[in-house]
Amino acid sequence: MSVPNSQKAVFNLDCRECERLAVFLDEVGEEYPEYHARPVAPFGDKKARLLIVGLAPGMHGANATGRPFTGDHAGILLYESLHKYGFSNQAQAVSRDDGLQLTNCRITNAVKCLPPQNKPTGGEINTCNRYLKNELNTLNNGSLILALGTIAHNAVLKALGLKMSSFKFGHARLHDVGNNLQLLDSYHCSRYNTQTRRLTEAMFHDVFRMAKEYLQ
């Protein structure tokens, strides 16, 4: 897989700017040679008005398959919800060649590389933020950004040059972030959040209902 130079403003498959992440991906690639184990590209409709921002690829999900939220627990509820509200053609995501297509929706991550223990450092988030900033700049007026979790929420605000203290994270909270863009928050659909019931299916569906209504 190669990425044309014209697209490297929003994604670079060959990026190794974060030494800790680059070394870790090399180690993971040696242990799991069948895994993608490289930066994970955004996925979906390039002209989408709904941009979903996650945290980072999961070890045995996006890091393995090379597609955001594909093949891991967090993707189960996400893709089921996308299908339920008309943003995808199927409710499951298991591999990059499973036929899944997104409509008016694109998924990206605040950090494009798998971090150890699923915890990127502040420096790594900041280094990757320019890719997110450039991606946000491609959005059309009236677009909606759905941030999955506090880190994604803060990364979006940083990319937009906004003060984090002015837009506090809150599940199902909608923020007017200027430039004809809205930011909608949700708890992350991680295994921990769903199993502890911090995030229920009904709560997540409510967020997508809000997104659907806004975009219509």
Backbone as JSON Lines, residues from 0, in Angstrom:
{"i":0,"aa":"M","n":[0.84,-1.2,0.0],"ca":[0.0,0.0,0.0],"c":[0.87,1.24,0.0]}
{"i":1,"aa":"S","n":[0.63,2.17,-0.91],"ca":[1.39,3.41,-0.96],"c":[0.4,4.58,-0.97]}
{"i":2,"aa":"V","n":[0.84,5.71,-0.48],"ca":[0.01,6.91,-0.42],"c":[0.63,7.98,-1.29]}
{"i":3,"aa":"P","n":[-0.11,8.53,-2.27],"ca":[0.43,9.57,-3.13],"c":[0.89,10.77,-2.3]}
{"i":4,"aa":"N","n":[1.9,11.5,-2.81],"ca":[2.42,12.65,-2.1],"c":[1.34,13.67,-1.8]}
{"i":5,"aa":"S","n":[0.34,13.8,-2.69],"ca":[-0.73,14.78,-2.5],"c":[-1.58,14.49,-1.28]}
{"i":6,"aa":"Q","n":[-1.56,13.24,-0.78],"ca":[-2.36,12.87,0.37],"c":[-1.55,12.86,1.67]}
{"i":7,"aa":"K","n":[-0.23,13.06,1.58],"ca":[0.59,12.94,2.77],"c":[0.38,14.08,3.76]}
{"i":8,"aa":"A","n":[-0.36,15.11,3.35],"ca":[-0.68,16.18,4.29],"c":[-1.6,15.68,5.39]}
{"i":9,"aa":"V","n":[-2.45,14.71,5.06],"ca":[-3.39,14.18,6.05],"c":[-2.99,12.78,6.53]}
{"i":10,"aa":"F","n":[-2.07,12.12,5.85],"ca":[-1.63,10.79,6.26],"c":[-0.33,10.43,5.56]}
{"i":11,"aa":"N","n":[0.57,9.8,6.31],"ca":[1.84,9.35,5.74],"c":[2.13,7.95,6.25]}
{"i":12,"aa":"L","n":[1.99,6.98,5.38],"ca":[2.22,5.59,5.75],"c":[3.65,5.35,6.23]}
{"i":13,"aa":"D","n":[4.58,6.18,5.78],"ca":[5.99,5.98,6.1],"c":[6.45,6.85,7.27]}
{"i":14,"aa":"C","n":[5.53,7.5,7.96],"ca":[5.91,8.38,9.06],"c":[6.58,7.59,10.19]}
{"i":15,"aa":"R","n":[7.72,8.11,10.67],"ca":[8.42,7.52,11.81],"c":[8.9,8.62,12.75]}
{"i":16,"aa":"E","n":[8.13,9.71,12.83],"ca":[8.55,10.86,13.62],"c":[8.55,10.59,15.12]}
{"i":17,"aa":"C","n":[7.68,9.72,15.58],"ca":[7.64,9.38,17.0],"c":[8.48,8.12,17.21]}
{"i":18,"aa":"E","n":[9.69,8.28,17.72],"ca":[10.62,7.16,17.81],"c":[10.06,6.0,18.61]}
{"i":19,"aa":"R","n":[9.42,6.3,19.75],"ca":[8.88,5.22,20.59],"c":[7.85,4.4,19.82]}
{"i":20,"aa":"L","n":[6.97,5.07,19.08],"ca":[5.94,4.36,18.33],"c":[6.54,3.6,17.15]}
{"i":21,"aa":"A","n":[7.5,4.19,16.47],"ca":[8.13,3.53,15.33],"c":[8.83,2.25,15.76]}
{"i":22,"aa":"V","n":[9.57,2.32,16.87],"ca":[10.27,1.14,17.38],"c":[9.27,0.08,17.82]}
{"i":23,"aa":"F","n":[8.22,0.51,18.48],"ca":[7.2,-0.44,18.95],"c":[6.53,-1.14,17.77]}
{"i":24,"aa":"L","n":[6.22,-0.4,16.72],"ca":[5.6,-1.02,15.54],"c":[6.55,-2.01,14.87]}
{"i":25,"aa":"D","n":[7.84,-1.71,14.87],"ca":[8.81,-2.65,14.32],"c":[8.79,-3.96,15.12]}
{"i":26,"aa":"E","n":[8.71,-3.84,16.45],"ca":[8.68,-5.02,17.31],"c":[7.4,-5.82,17.1]}
{"i":27,"aa":"V","n":[6.28,-5.11,16.99],"ca":[5.0,-5.79,16.76],"c":[5.0,-6.49,15.41]}
{"i":28,"aa":"G","n":[5.57,-5.83,14.41],"ca":[5.63,-6.43,13.08],"c":[6.46,-7.7,13.05]}
{"i":29,"aa":"E","n":[7.5,-7.75,13.87],"ca":[8.31,-8.96,13.94],"c":[7.56,-10.08,14.65]}
{"i":30,"aa":"E","n":[6.8,-9.71,15.69],"ca":[6.05,-10.73,16.43],"c":[4.83,-11.21,15.66]}
{"i":31,"aa":"Y","n":[4.21,-10.3,14.92],"ca":[3.02,-10.64,14.13],"c":[3.25,-10.22,12.68]}
{"i":32,"aa":"P","n":[4.01,-10.99,11.92],"ca":[4.37,-10.58,10.56],"c":[3.19,-10.41,9.62]}
{"i":33,"aa":"E","n":[2.03,-10.98,9.98],"ca":[0.85,-10.84,9.13],"c":[0.08,-9.55,9.41]}
{"i":34,"aa":"Y","n":[0.48,-8.83,10.45],"ca":[-0.22,-7.6,10.83],"c":[0.21,-6.42,9.96]}
{"i":35,"aa":"H","n":[-0.65,-5.43,9.87],"ca":[-0.34,-4.18,9.16],"c":[0.84,-3.49,9.83]}
{"i":36,"aa":"A","n":[0.76,-3.26,11.13],"ca":[1.85,-2.74,11.95],"c":[2.54,-1.5,11.37]}
{"i":37,"aa":"R","n":[1.75,-0.58,10.89],"ca":[2.24,0.7,10.36],"c":[1.18,1.75,10.68]}
{"i":38,"aa":"P","n":[1.44,3.02,10.38],"ca":[0.38,4.01,10.57],"c":[-0.9,3.59,9.82]}
{"i":39,"aa":"V","n":[-2.05,3.87,10.43],"ca":[-3.34,3.45,9.86],"c":[-4.03,4.65,9.22]}
{"i":40,"aa":"A","n":[-4.38,4.52,7.97],"ca":[-4.98,5.61,7.2],"c":[-6.43,5.85,7.59]}
{"i":41,"aa":"P","n":[-6.92,7.08,7.42],"ca":[-8.35,7.34,7.56],"c":[-9.13,6.47,6.58]}
{"i":42,"aa":"F","n":[-10.38,6.18,6.92],"ca":[-11.19,5.28,6.09],"c":[-12.58,5.87,5.88]}
{"i":43,"aa":"G","n":[-13.05,5.84,4.63],"ca":[-14.42,6.24,4.37],"c":[-14.55,7.21,3.22]}
{"i":44,"aa":"D","n":[-15.67,7.93,3.23],"ca":[-16.05,8.86,2.18],"c":[-15.18,10.12,2.28]}
{"i":45,"aa":"K","n":[-14.42,10.42,1.24],"ca":[-13.52,11.57,1.27],"c":[-14.27,12.89,1.34]}
{"i":46,"aa":"K","n":[-15.55,12.9,0.92],"ca":[-16.35,14.12,0.95],"c":[-17.38,14.08,2.07]}
{"i":47,"aa":"A","n":[-17.14,13.25,3.07],"ca":[-18.09,13.07,4.16],"c":[-18.29,14.35,4.97]}
{"i":48,"aa":"R","n":[-19.5,14.5,5.5],"ca":[-19.8,15.6,6.42],"c":[-19.76,15.13,7.86]}
{"i":49,"aa":"L","n":[-19.61,13.83,8.08],"ca":[-19.42,13.29,9.42],"c":[-18.01,12.7,9.5]}
{"i":50,"aa":"L","n":[-17.19,13.28,10.38],"ca":[-15.84,12.77,10.6],"c":[-15.77,12.24,12.02]}
{"i":51,"aa":"I","n":[-15.53,10.95,12.17],"ca":[-15.4,10.33,13.48],"c":[-13.91,10.26,13.84]}
{"i":52,"aa":"V","n":[-13.58,10.77,15.03],"ca":[-12.18,10.79,15.47],"c":[-12.04,9.88,16.68]}
{"i":53,"aa":"G","n":[-11.26,8.82,16.53],"ca":[-10.96,7.92,17.63],"c":[-9.63,8.28,18.27]}
{"i":54,"aa":"L","n":[-9.14,7.41,19.13],"ca":[-7.89,7.67,19.83],"c":[-6.69,7.21,19.01]}
{"i":55,"aa":"A","n":[-6.55,5.9,18.83],"ca":[-5.4,5.32,18.13],"c":[-5.75,3.89,17.74]}
{"i":56,"aa":"P","n":[-5.01,3.3,16.81],"ca":[-5.28,1.9,16.43],"c":[-5.13,0.95,17.62]}
{"i":57,"aa":"G","n":[-5.97,-0.08,17.65],"ca":[-5.85,-1.12,18.66],"c":[-4.89,-2.21,18.19]}
{"i":58,"aa":"M","n":[-4.24,-2.85,19.13],"ca":[-3.23,-3.87,18.81],"c":[-3.74,-4.93,17.84]}
{"i":59,"aa":"H","n":[-4.87,-5.55,18.16],"ca":[-5.36,-6.66,17.34],"c":[-6.56,-6.24,16.48]}
{"i":60,"aa":"G","n":[-6.77,-4.93,16.38],"ca":[-7.82,-4.4,15.53],"c":[-7.22,-3.68,14.34]}
{"i":61,"aa":"A","n":[-7.27,-2.34,14.37],"ca":[-6.76,-1.56,13.25],"c":[-5.28,-1.81,12.98]}
{"i":62,"aa":"N","n":[-4.5,-2.01,14.02],"ca":[-3.08,-2.29,13.82],"c":[-2.86,-3.59,13.06]}
{"i":63,"aa":"A","n":[-3.78,-4.53,13.23],"ca":[-3.68,-5.81,12.52],"c":[-4.24,-5.72,11.11]}
{"i":64,"aa":"T","n":[-5.41,-5.06,10.97],"ca":[-6.12,-5.06,9.69],"c":[-5.75,-3.89,8.79]}
{"i":65,"aa":"G","n":[-5.26,-2.8,9.4],"ca":[-4.92,-1.63,8.61],"c":[-6.1,-0.72,8.33]}
{"i":66,"aa":"R","n":[-7.23,-0.92,9.04],"ca":[-8.41,-0.08,8.85],"c":[-8.99,0.29,10.21]}
{"i":67,"aa":"P","n":[-9.33,1.54,10.47],"ca":[-9.8,1.96,11.78],"c":[-10.97,1.11,12.31]}
{"i":68,"aa":"F","n":[-10.86,0.7,13.57],"ca":[-11.92,-0.01,14.29],"c":[-12.35,-1.31,13.59]}
{"i":69,"aa":"T","n":[-11.47,-1.9,12.85],"ca":[-11.81,-3.13,12.13],"c":[-11.13,-4.33,12.77]}
{"i":70,"aa":"G","n":[-11.95,-5.28,13.23],"ca":[-11.41,-6.5,13.8],"c":[-11.24,-6.48,15.3]}
{"i":71,"aa":"D","n":[-11.72,-5.41,15.98],"ca":[-11.58,-5.37,17.43],"c":[-12.92,-5.1,18.1]}
{"i":72,"aa":"H","n":[-12.93,-5.19,19.43],"ca":[-14.19,-5.06,20.17],"c":[-14.82,-3.68,19.98]}
{"i":73,"aa":"A","n":[-14.01,-2.63,19.99],"ca":[-14.54,-1.28,19.87],"c":[-15.31,-1.08,18.57]}
{"i":74,"aa":"G","n":[-14.92,-1.8,17.53],"ca":[-15.58,-1.64,16.25],"c":[-16.95,-2.29,16.17]}
{"i":75,"aa":"I","n":[-17.24,-3.21,17.07],"ca":[-18.52,-3.92,17.02],"c":[-19.68,-2.95,17.14]}
{"i":76,"aa":"L","n":[-19.7,-2.18,18.22],"ca":[-20.79,-1.22,18.44],"c":[-20.72,-0.07,17.45]}
{"i":77,"aa":"L","n":[-19.51,0.38,17.11],"ca":[-19.38,1.5,16.18],"c":[-19.99,1.17,14.82]}
{"i":78,"aa":"Y","n":[-19.59,0.06,14.23],"ca":[-20.07,-0.24,12.89],"c":[-21.53,-0.68,12.88]}
{"i":79,"aa":"E","n":[-21.97,-1.29,13.96],"ca":[-23.4,-1.61,14.05],"c":[-24.23,-0.33,14.07]}
{"i":80,"aa":"S","n":[-23.74,0.68,14.78],"ca":[-24.44,1.96,14.87],"c":[-24.39,2.71,13.55]}
{"i":81,"aa":"L","n":[-23.25,2.68,12.89],"ca":[-23.14,3.34,11.58],"c":[-24.13,2.74,10.59]}
{"i":82,"aa":"H","n":[-24.27,1.43,10.62],"ca":[-25.2,0.77,9.71],"c":[-26.65,1.11,10.08]}
{"i":83,"aa":"K","n":[-26.95,1.11,11.35],"ca":[-28.32,1.39,11.82],"c":[-28.79,2.77,11.38]}
{"i":84,"aa":"Y","n":[-27.87,3.72,11.35],"ca":[-28.25,5.09,11.02],"c":[-27.87,5.5,9.6]}
{"i":85,"aa":"G","n":[-27.6,4.52,8.76],"ca":[-27.46,4.76,7.33],"c":[-26.12,5.28,6.86]}
{"i":86,"aa":"F","n":[-25.08,5.11,7.68],"ca":[-23.76,5.58,7.29],"c":[-22.88,4.49,6.69]}
{"i":87,"aa":"S","n":[-23.36,3.25,6.65],"ca":[-22.56,2.16,6.06],"c":[-23.48,1.12,5.44]}
{"i":88,"aa":"N","n":[-22.9,0.28,4.6],"ca":[-23.67,-0.73,3.88],"c":[-23.76,-2.06,4.62]}
{"i":89,"aa":"Q","n":[-23.05,-2.2,5.74],"ca":[-23.12,-3.43,6.52],"c":[-22.74,-3.14,7.96]}
{"i":90,"aa":"A","n":[-23.13,-4.05,8.84],"ca":[-23.01,-3.8,10.28],"c":[-21.74,-4.36,10.9]}
{"i":91,"aa":"Q","n":[-20.91,-5.05,10.12],"ca":[-19.71,-5.66,10.67],"c":[-18.48,-5.24,9.88]}
{"i":92,"aa":"A","n":[-17.36,-5.18,10.6],"ca":[-16.08,-4.86,9.98],"c":[-15.04,-5.85,10.48]}
{"i":93,"aa":"V","n":[-14.6,-6.73,9.61],"ca":[-13.67,-7.79,10.03],"c":[-12.32,-7.73,9.32]}
{"i":94,"aa":"S","n":[-12.29,-7.15,8.12],"ca":[-11.03,-7.07,7.37],"c":[-11.14,-5.96,6.33]}
{"i":95,"aa":"R","n":[-10.01,-5.57,5.75],"ca":[-10.03,-4.49,4.76],"c":[-10.7,-4.89,3.46]}
{"i":96,"aa":"D","n":[-10.88,-6.17,3.23],"ca":[-11.51,-6.61,1.97],"c":[-12.89,-7.23,2.22]}
{"i":97,"aa":"D","n":[-13.58,-6.79,3.27],"ca":[-14.89,-7.37,3.6],"c":[-16.06,-6.7,2.89]}
{"i":98,"aa":"G","n":[-15.78,-5.72,2.02],"ca":[-16.83,-5.07,1.26],"c":[-17.5,-3.9,1.96]}
{"i":99,"aa":"L","n":[-17.03,-3.54,3.13],"ca":[-17.64,-2.44,3.89],"c":[-17.39,-1.11,3.18]}
{"i":100,"aa":"Q","n":[-18.45,-0.31,3.07],"ca":[-18.35,1.03,2.51],"c":[-19.09,2.0,3.41]}
{"i":101,"aa":"L","n":[-18.52,3.18,3.59],"ca":[-19.16,4.22,4.4],"c":[-19.77,5.28,3.49]}
{"i":102,"aa":"T","n":[-20.9,5.82,3.92],"ca":[-21.6,6.86,3.18],"c":[-21.68,8.14,4.02]}
{"i":103,"aa":"N","n":[-21.16,9.23,3.48],"ca":[-21.16,10.52,4.17],"c":[-20.48,10.44,5.53]}
{"i":104,"aa":"C","n":[-19.53,9.54,5.67],"ca":[-18.84,9.32,6.94],"c":[-17.4,8.9,6.68]}
{"i":105,"aa":"R","n":[-16.49,9.41,7.51],"ca":[-15.09,9.01,7.44],"c":[-14.59,8.82,8.87]}
{"i":106,"aa":"I","n":[-13.7,7.87,9.06],"ca":[-13.18,7.57,10.39],"c":[-11.66,7.79,10.38]}
{"i":107,"aa":"T","n":[-11.17,8.47,11.39],"ca":[-9.75,8.71,11.53],"c":[-9.37,8.57,13.0]}
{"i":108,"aa":"N","n":[-8.11,8.76,13.33],"ca":[-7.66,8.69,14.71],"c":[-6.8,9.89,15.06]}
{"i":109,"aa":"A","n":[-6.82,10.27,16.34],"ca":[-5.97,11.36,16.8],"c":[-4.5,11.0,16.65]}
{"i":110,"aa":"V","n":[-4.18,9.72,16.87],"ca":[-2.83,9.19,16.68],"c":[-2.92,8.03,15.71]}
{"i":111,"aa":"K","n":[-2.13,8.07,14.67],"ca":[-2.27,7.09,13.59],"c":[-1.54,5.78,13.83]}
{"i":112,"aa":"C","n":[-0.68,5.74,14.86],"ca":[0.1,4.53,15.14],"c":[-0.3,3.9,16.46]}
{"i":113,"aa":"L","n":[-0.17,2.6,16.54],"ca":[-0.43,1.86,17.77],"c":[0.53,2.29,18.87]}
{"i":114,"aa":"P","n":[0.02,2.75,20.03],"ca":[0.92,3.07,21.14],"c":[0.99,1.92,22.14]}
{"i":115,"aa":"P","n":[2.1,1.75,22.82],"ca":[2.18,0.73,23.87],"c":[1.1,0.93,24.92]}
{"i":116,"aa":"Q","n":[0.47,-0.15,25.35],"ca":[-0.6,-0.12,26.34],"c":[-1.75,0.8,25.92]}
{"i":117,"aa":"N","n":[-1.87,1.05,24.64],"ca":[-2.94,1.91,24.11],"c":[-2.91,3.32,24.7]}
{"i":118,"aa":"K","n":[-1.72,3.78,25.09],"ca":[-1.59,5.09,25.73],"c":[-0.52,5.92,25.04]}
{"i":119,"aa":"P","n":[-0.94,6.78,24.11],"ca":[0.05,7.68,23.49],"c":[0.46,8.77,24.48]}
{"i":120,"aa":"T","n":[1.66,9.27,24.33],"ca":[2.11,10.38,25.17],"c":[1.57,11.7,24.61]}
{"i":121,"aa":"G","n":[1.63,12.74,25.43],"ca":[1.21,14.05,24.96],"c":[2.01,14.52,23.77]}
{"i":122,"aa":"G","n":[3.31,14.22,23.79],"ca":[4.16,14.6,22.67],"c":[3.77,13.89,21.38]}
{"i":123,"aa":"E","n":[3.41,12.62,21.49],"ca":[3.0,11.85,20.3],"c":[1.67,12.38,19.75]}
{"i":124,"aa":"I","n":[0.76,12.72,20.63],"ca":[-0.51,13.31,20.19],"c":[-0.26,14.63,19.47]}
{"i":125,"aa":"N","n":[0.64,15.43,20.03],"ca":[0.95,16.72,19.41],"c":[1.64,16.56,18.06]}
{"i":126,"aa":"T","n":[2.55,15.6,17.96],"ca":[3.26,15.37,16.7],"c":[2.3,14.96,15.6]}
{"i":127,"aa":"C","n":[1.33,14.12,15.93],"ca":[0.37,13.62,14.93],"c":[-0.75,14.63,14.67]}
{"i":128,"aa":"N","n":[-0.83,15.68,15.48],"ca":[-1.97,16.59,15.38],"c":[-2.03,17.34,14.06]}
{"i":129,"aa":"R","n":[-0.88,17.55,13.43],"ca":[-0.91,18.29,12.16],"c":[-1.66,17.52,11.08]}
{"i":130,"aa":"Y","n":[-1.6,16.18,11.13],"ca":[-2.35,15.39,10.16],"c":[-3.85,15.56,10.39]}
{"i":131,"aa":"L","n":[-4.24,15.58,11.66],"ca":[-5.65,15.8,11.97],"c":[-6.08,17.21,11.57]}
{"i":132,"aa":"K","n":[-5.22,18.18,11.83],"ca":[-5.54,19.56,11.44],"c":[-5.77,19.67,9.94]}
{"i":133,"aa":"N","n":[-4.89,19.06,9.17],"ca":[-5.04,19.11,7.72],"c":[-6.3,18.38,7.26]}
{"i":134,"aa":"E","n":[-6.64,17.31,7.97],"ca":[-7.86,16.59,7.61],"c":[-9.1,17.4,7.93]}
{"i":135,"aa":"L","n":[-9.1,18.08,9.07],"ca":[-10.23,18.94,9.43],"c":[-10.4,20.06,8.41]}
{"i":136,"aa":"N","n":[-9.3,20.52,7.86],"ca":[-9.37,21.6,6.87],"c":[-10.02,21.16,5.56]}
{"i":137,"aa":"T","n":[-10.16,19.86,5.36],"ca":[-10.8,19.37,4.14],"c":[-12.32,19.3,4.29]}
{"i":138,"aa":"L","n":[-12.84,19.48,5.5],"ca":[-14.27,19.33,5.73],"c":[-15.05,20.5,5.13]}
{"i":139,"aa":"N","n":[-16.22,20.19,4.59],"ca":[-17.09,21.21,4.04],"c":[-17.88,21.91,5.15]}
{"i":140,"aa":"N","n":[-18.39,23.08,4.85],"ca":[-19.24,23.79,5.8],"c":[-20.42,22.92,6.22]}
{"i":141,"aa":"G","n":[-20.79,23.01,7.48],"ca":[-21.91,22.23,7.97],"c":[-21.54,20.81,8.36]}
{"i":142,"aa":"S","n":[-20.24,20.52,8.43],"ca":[-19.81,19.17,8.8],"c":[-19.85,19.0,10.32]}
{"i":143,"aa":"L","n":[-19.89,17.74,10.73],"ca":[-19.94,17.37,12.14],"c":[-18.76,16.47,12.47]}
{"i":144,"aa":"I","n":[-18.07,16.8,13.55],"ca":[-16.95,15.99,14.02],"c":[-17.42,15.25,15.26]}
{"i":145,"aa":"L","n":[-17.34,13.94,15.24],"ca":[-17.72,13.12,16.39],"c":[-16.45,12.63,17.07]}
{"i":146,"aa":"A","n":[-16.2,13.11,18.29],"ca":[-15.0,12.73,19.04],"c":[-15.33,11.6,20.0]}
{"i":147,"aa":"L","n":[-14.61,10.49,19.86],"ca":[-14.81,9.34,20.73],"c":[-13.81,9.41,21.89]}
{"i":148,"aa":"G","n":[-14.23,10.0,22.98],"ca":[-13.37,10.1,24.15],"c":[-12.71,11.46,24.31]}
{"i":149,"aa":"T","n":[-12.2,11.69,25.52],"ca":[-11.62,12.99,25.86],"c":[-10.36,13.31,25.05]}
{"i":150,"aa":"I","n":[-9.51,12.31,24.83],"ca":[-8.27,12.58,24.09],"c":[-8.58,13.01,22.66]}
{"i":151,"aa":"A","n":[-9.52,12.34,22.03],"ca":[-9.91,12.74,20.68],"c":[-10.54,14.13,20.68]}
{"i":152,"aa":"H","n":[-11.38,14.4,21.67],"ca":[-11.99,15.72,21.83],"c":[-10.93,16.8,21.92]}
{"i":153,"aa":"N","n":[-9.94,16.6,22.78],"ca":[-8.88,17.6,22.97],"c":[-8.01,17.74,21.73]}
{"i":154,"aa":"A","n":[-7.78,16.62,21.04],"ca":[-6.96,16.67,19.82],"c":[-7.66,17.5,18.74]}
{"i":155,"aa":"V","n":[-8.98,17.37,18.65],"ca":[-9.74,18.16,17.68],"c":[-9.64,19.65,18.01]}
{"i":156,"aa":"L","n":[-9.81,19.98,19.29],"ca":[-9.72,21.38,19.7],"c":[-8.34,21.96,19.4]}
{"i":157,"aa":"K","n":[-7.3,21.18,19.69],"ca":[-5.93,21.65,19.4],"c":[-5.74,21.87,17.91]}
{"i":158,"aa":"A","n":[-6.25,20.93,17.11],"ca":[-6.09,21.05,15.65],"c":[-6.83,22.28,15.11]}
{"i":159,"aa":"L","n":[-7.9,22.67,15.8],"ca":[-8.68,23.84,15.38],"c":[-8.16,25.13,16.01]}
{"i":160,"aa":"G","n":[-7.13,25.01,16.86],"ca":[-6.56,26.19,17.5],"c":[-7.44,26.78,18.57]}
{"i":161,"aa":"L","n":[-8.22,25.94,19.26],"ca":[-9.17,26.41,20.27],"c":[-8.7,26.05,21.68]}
{"i":162,"aa":"K","n":[-9.15,26.8,22.67],"ca":[-8.81,26.53,24.05],"c":[-9.65,25.37,24.58]}
{"i":163,"aa":"M","n":[-8.99,24.39,25.17],"ca":[-9.69,23.23,25.68],"c":[-10.64,23.6,26.82]}
{"i":164,"aa":"S","n":[-10.27,24.61,27.59],"ca":[-11.1,25.01,28.72],"c":[-12.43,25.63,28.28]}
{"i":165,"aa":"S","n":[-12.52,26.04,27.03],"ca":[-13.75,26.67,26.53],"c":[-14.77,25.65,26.03]}
{"i":166,"aa":"F","n":[-14.34,24.41,25.84],"ca":[-15.23,23.38,25.31],"c":[-15.0,22.09,26.09]}
{"i":167,"aa":"K","n":[-15.68,21.95,27.21],"ca":[-15.46,20.79,28.06],"c":[-16.15,19.55,27.51]}
{"i":168,"aa":"F","n":[-15.42,18.43,27.58],"ca":[-15.96,17.16,27.09],"c":[-17.18,16.74,27.91]}
{"i":169,"aa":"G","n":[-18.18,16.22,27.22],"ca":[-19.35,15.66,27.89],"c":[-20.09,14.76,26.94]}
{"i":170,"aa":"H","n":[-20.45,13.57,27.38],"ca":[-21.13,12.64,26.48],"c":[-22.41,13.25,25.92]}
{"i":171,"aa":"A","n":[-22.57,13.15,24.61],"ca":[-23.73,13.67,23.87],"c":[-23.81,15.2,23.92]}
{"i":172,"aa":"R","n":[-22.69,15.84,24.19],"ca":[-22.65,17.31,24.22],"c":[-22.22,17.82,22.85]}
{"i":173,"aa":"L","n":[-22.92,18.83,22.36],"ca":[-22.64,19.4,21.05],"c":[-22.01,20.78,21.23]}
{"i":174,"aa":"H","n":[-20.91,21.03,20.53],"ca":[-20.18,22.29,20.63],"c":[-20.11,22.97,19.26]}
{"i":175,"aa":"D","n":[-20.38,24.26,19.23],"ca":[-20.16,25.05,18.03],"c":[-18.71,25.52,18.06]}
{"i":176,"aa":"V","n":[-17.88,24.95,17.19],"ca":[-16.44,25.26,17.2],"c":[-16.04,26.22,16.09]}
{"i":177,"aa":"G","n":[-17.02,26.89,15.5],"ca":[-16.73,27.89,14.49],"c":[-16.47,27.3,13.12]}
{"i":178,"aa":"N","n":[-16.29,28.17,12.15],"ca":[-16.03,27.76,10.76],"c":[-17.11,26.82,10.24]}
{"i":179,"aa":"N","n":[-18.34,27.02,10.73],"ca":[-19.48,26.2,10.32],"c":[-19.26,24.72,10.61]}
{"i":180,"aa":"L","n":[-18.56,24.45,11.72],"ca":[-18.33,23.08,12.16],"c":[-18.92,22.89,13.55]}
{"i":181,"aa":"Q","n":[-19.4,21.67,13.81],"ca":[-19.89,21.3,15.13],"c":[-19.09,20.1,15.62]}
{"i":182,"aa":"L","n":[-18.83,20.08,16.93],"ca":[-18.12,18.97,17.56],"c":[-19.08,18.27,18.51]}
{"i":183,"aa":"L","n":[-19.28,16.98,18.31],"ca":[-20.16,16.17,19.15],"c":[-19.31,15.15,19.9]}
{"i":184,"aa":"D","n":[-19.54,15.06,21.21],"ca":[-18.75,14.16,22.05],"c":[-19.49,12.86,22.35]}
{"i":185,"aa":"S","n":[-18.7,11.8,22.5],"ca":[-19.24,10.52,22.98],"c":[-18.16,9.81,23.78]}
{"i":186,"aa":"Y","n":[-18.57,9.07,24.79],"ca":[-17.63,8.17,25.41],"c":[-17.12,7.2,24.34]}
{"i":187,"aa":"H","n":[-15.88,6.8,24.48],"ca":[-15.29,5.87,23.51],"c":[-15.97,4.51,23.64]}
{"i":188,"aa":"C","n":[-16.16,3.85,22.5],"ca":[-16.84,2.55,22.47],"c":[-15.85,1.42,22.76]}
{"i":189,"aa":"S","n":[-15.0,1.61,23.73],"ca":[-14.0,0.61,24.1],"c":[-14.64,-0.56,24.85]}
{"i":190,"aa":"R","n":[-13.92,-1.65,24.93],"ca":[-14.4,-2.81,25.68],"c":[-14.67,-2.43,27.14]}
{"i":191,"aa":"Y","n":[-13.75,-1.67,27.74],"ca":[-13.92,-1.28,29.14],"c":[-15.2,-0.48,29.34]}
{"i":192,"aa":"N","n":[-15.42,0.52,28.49],"ca":[-16.6,1.38,28.65],"c":[-17.91,0.64,28.43]}
{"i":193,"aa":"T","n":[-17.93,-0.27,27.46],"ca":[-19.18,-0.99,27.2],"c":[-19.44,-2.08,28.23]}
{"i":194,"aa":"Q","n":[-18.39,-2.74,28.71],"ca":[-18.59,-3.81,29.68],"c":[-18.92,-3.27,31.07]}
{"i":195,"aa":"T","n":[-18.42,-2.09,31.39],"ca":[-18.75,-1.48,32.68],"c":[-20.04,-0.67,32.61]}
{"i":196,"aa":"R","n":[-20.63,-0.6,31.42],"ca":[-21.89,0.11,31.19],"c":[-21.74,1.63,31.32]}
{"i":197,"aa":"R","n":[-20.51,2.1,31.32],"ca":[-20.35,3.55,31.25],"c":[-20.95,4.06,29.94]}
{"i":198,"aa":"L","n":[-20.81,3.25,28.9],"ca":[-21.43,3.53,27.61],"c":[-22.31,2.35,27.24]}
{"i":199,"aa":"T","n":[-23.61,2.59,27.12],"ca":[-24.54,1.55,26.71],"c":[-24.86,1.7,25.23]}
{"i":200,"aa":"E","n":[-25.44,0.66,24.67],"ca":[-25.85,0.72,23.26],"c":[-26.83,1.86,23.05]}
{"i":201,"aa":"A","n":[-27.77,2.03,23.96],"ca":[-28.76,3.1,23.82],"c":[-28.11,4.47,23.85]}
{"i":202,"aa":"M","n":[-27.12,4.65,24.72],"ca":[-26.42,5.93,24.81],"c":[-25.67,6.23,23.51]}
{"i":203,"aa":"F","n":[-25.03,5.22,22.94],"ca":[-24.27,5.4,21.71],"c":[-25.22,5.68,20.54]}
{"i":204,"aa":"H","n":[-26.33,4.98,20.52],"ca":[-27.32,5.21,19.46],"c":[-27.89,6.63,19.55]}
{"i":205,"aa":"D","n":[-28.05,7.14,20.76],"ca":[-28.54,8.51,20.91],"c":[-27.58,9.5,20.26]}
{"i":206,"aa":"V","n":[-26.29,9.26,20.39],"ca":[-25.29,10.14,19.77],"c":[-25.42,10.1,18.25]}
{"i":207,"aa":"F","n":[-25.59,8.92,17.7],"ca":[-25.73,8.82,16.25],"c":[-27.06,9.37,15.76]}
{"i":208,"aa":"R","n":[-28.07,9.29,16.6],"ca":[-29.34,9.91,16.25],"c":[-29.17,11.43,16.17]}
{"i":209,"aa":"M","n":[-28.43,11.98,17.12],"ca":[-28.13,13.41,17.08],"c":[-27.35,13.78,15.83]}
{"i":210,"aa":"A","n":[-26.36,12.96,15.5],"ca":[-25.56,13.23,14.31],"c":[-26.41,13.2,13.05]}
{"i":211,"aa":"K","n":[-27.26,12.21,12.94],"ca":[-28.12,12.06,11.77],"c":[-29.05,13.26,11.63]}
{"i":212,"aa":"E","n":[-29.64,13.66,12.75],"ca":[-30.57,14.8,12.72],"c":[-29.83,16.08,12.34]}
{"i":213,"aa":"Y","n":[-28.64,16.28,12.84],"ca":[-27.88,17.48,12.51],"c":[-27.55,17.52,11.02]}
{"i":214,"aa":"L","n":[-27.09,16.42,10.5],"ca":[-26.66,16.39,9.1],"c":[-27.83,16.5,8.13]}
{"i":215,"aa":"Q","n":[-29.03,16.14,8.59],"ca":[-30.19,16.28,7.73],"c":[-30.72,17.7,7.71]}
